[in-house]
Amino acid sequence: MNRKQEAQNTYSQHIKFRPAASLFSPSSLYCFLTQAYTCLFCYVKMIALKSIHPFFTPIYIKYNIHRSRCLNTKDSVLCLCKSNQSESQAPQPGDIRKQELLAQIAMLQTQKVRLMDYFDERSEYLTQFGEEAKAEFDKIGEDALQGLDEASARITANIESQMVEFEESAELNRQEIQEREKELDKFEVQMEDGRNEGLFFKNLRKKAPVDKAKAKEEAEKIKDVAREKAGSRTRKGIYLLFIGLLTFAIVDSVASSSTDWRKIAVLGAILVALVSQFIYEQTMSIETGKIRKIDTEEENN
């Protein structure tokens, strides 16, 4: 009974809840199956010993009875010896059970040894495979880093060479511009000397300075022309045509069964931009008209 309890305790200690990550690893699976076979072997051995134990007691009692009888008479000893020989020759039912249990124990031992050899072989293979994979990954990482270093070095060298070429070309262009400016200055001096040649007073025909007031007046004229164009009827008609088309497209999109809100939003943004530009140009043309009216009134007065 004590052996049975010990086997059950050992089996319950080894078969416990374990995390899923450690349960499915090769080492934990190997330990789990080895411990399970050990517990099963102990349990079968305990059953075998329990079944074999009752068969020894009657034989020992019979042996004592035969021994006591042999001390009494010689004839009885001969008879009992013959009976023992005949009984030993007859197969006992316990011997078959014992042989079956021993065969099962031997089979379990053989399976255990085979399983341990198999797990040793697979663990060695997995260890070797892991080492080879790690070495391969390390090699790939080193090759990738080396390739990146080489590529960065090439890119840096190309950028530096391009920068040097750009600086050299910029310097050449600057020198060429300076030479052309010098030639232009010389040509202007020659032109001035040619104009002043034959005159009593030199350098009397220089270039007239730019009149800032006149330049400002020209700029105002350009602005006025732009305002007149902005307020023209043709431009106004084009704006109104586009505004009408965009409004019709937006209304048609809203009224249709499959409404595309993105299209409506884009058309609405374009419509708002056109309306704001149209209002700005009309306001500018109105202001220009007022300014011209005031100018004409001042001239008349």
C-alpha positions, 0 to 999 in steps of 0.5 A: 500500500505504501508503494502504491501511494508513493507511485501515485504521489510521484506521478501527481508531482510530475504531472502538474500544470505547466505553462504552454511555452515550456510544455511544448519545448523539446527539452520540457517534452523530453523530461515530461515523457521520461518522467511519465514512463518512469512513473508508469514503470514504477506503478506496473512494477508495484502491481507485479510485486503485489500480484506475485507476493501471495504466491510465495506464502503457500509454497513456504508453508508447504515447504515447512509442512513437508520438512516436519513430515520428513523428520517423522518417517522416511517413507512419508518423506519419499511420498512427499518428495514425489508429491512435490515433484509432481506439483512442481511439474504442474504449471501454477496460475501465478507463474503465467501472470508473473511472466506476463508482468515481467515481459511487460516490464522488459518491454517498457524498459526497452521502449524507455531506452529507445525513447531516451535514445531518440530524444537524445538524438533529436535534441542533439540534432536540434542543438546542432540545427540551432547553432547552424541557424544562429551562425547563418543569421550572424553571417547574414547580419555581418554581410548586410552591415558590411554592404551598408557600410560600403554603400554609405561610403560610396554614396558619401564619396559620390556626394563629396565628388559632386560637391567638389565639382559643383564648387569648381563649376561655380567658381569658374562661372563666377570668374567668367561673370566677373570677366564679362562685367569687366568687358562690359565696363570697358565697352561702355567706356569705349562707347562713351569715348566714341560719343565724346570724340571730337567734342570740345568738352568731354563727358557731356553726353552721359546717360540720363539718370532714371526718373523715379517719378516717371517710373512710378507713373508708368507702374500706375498706368500698368495697374490701371490697365490691369484694372480695366481688363479686370472690369471688362465685360468679356472677363465678367461674362467668363466669370459668370459662365464658370460660376453658373456651370459649377453651380449647375454641377453641384446641384446635379450632384446633390440631386442624383441618387449616388451622391459623391460628397468629395466631388461636391466639396471640390466643386464647392471650393472652386466655386467659392474661389471664383466668386471671391476673385470675381468680387475682388476684380469688380471692387477694384474696377469700381474703385478705379472708376471712382478715382478716374472720375475724381481726376477728371473733375479736378482737371475740369476745375 
